């Protein structure tokens, strides 16, 4: 299967899971889905959030996918160390010197952009994704280069 075929299958699975969440009475994931999404690796989180972000960025009926994104972030937050300074789902802004990982991706206004933390690594880095109306790419940055934004994530 080509990369394009894999991308298409992953997008369809995300849309199917989002539709299932949307159809549930309380917009919640089934226990088996929560279990399957627990313990995501950095690459797994990047694939899921990147593809889901792409669907929201270019989609029309995005509310179910945005709900799914939030539910996955909630799973990650629940798994995180409670005393961590930055948690998955937090909204942050870049501070200090901009890492090349951000400037190389062509971010037009990286200092003005609010990013959502998608993964917290054990190597003093985090993966961030801009507001999905702006872009959907996920970039790794040192934790030291971010500061919390004033609000919690809604996507």
TAPE-V275909 format. One record per backbone hydrogen bond with DSSP energy under -0.5 kcal/mol. CO is the residue of the C=O (numbers start at 1). NH is the residue of the N-H. Records with the same first field share a line. If there is no record, write none. Layout:
BEGIN
CO=NH + NH
END
This chain:
BEGIN
2=6
3=7
4=8
5=9
6=10
7=11
8=12
9=13
10=14
11=15
12=16
13=17
14=18
15=19
16=20
17=21
18=22
19=23
20=24
21=24
24=27
30=33 + 34
31=35
32=36
33=37
35=38
37=40
41=45
42=46
43=47
44=48
45=49
46=50
47=51
48=52
49=53
50=54
51=55
52=56
53=57
54=58
55=59
60=62
62=66
63=67
64=68
65=69
66=70
67=71
68=72
69=73
70=74
71=75
72=76
73=77
74=78
75=79
76=80
81=84
87=90
89=153
90=117
91=149
92=115
93=147
99=102 + 103
100=104
102=105 + 107
103=106
107=110
109=112 + 113
110=94
113=115
114=131
115=92
116=129
117=89
119=121 + 127
121=124
124=143
125=121
126=128 + 141
127=118 + 119
128=139
129=116
131=134 + 135
137=130
139=128
141=126
142=145
143=146
145=95
147=93
END
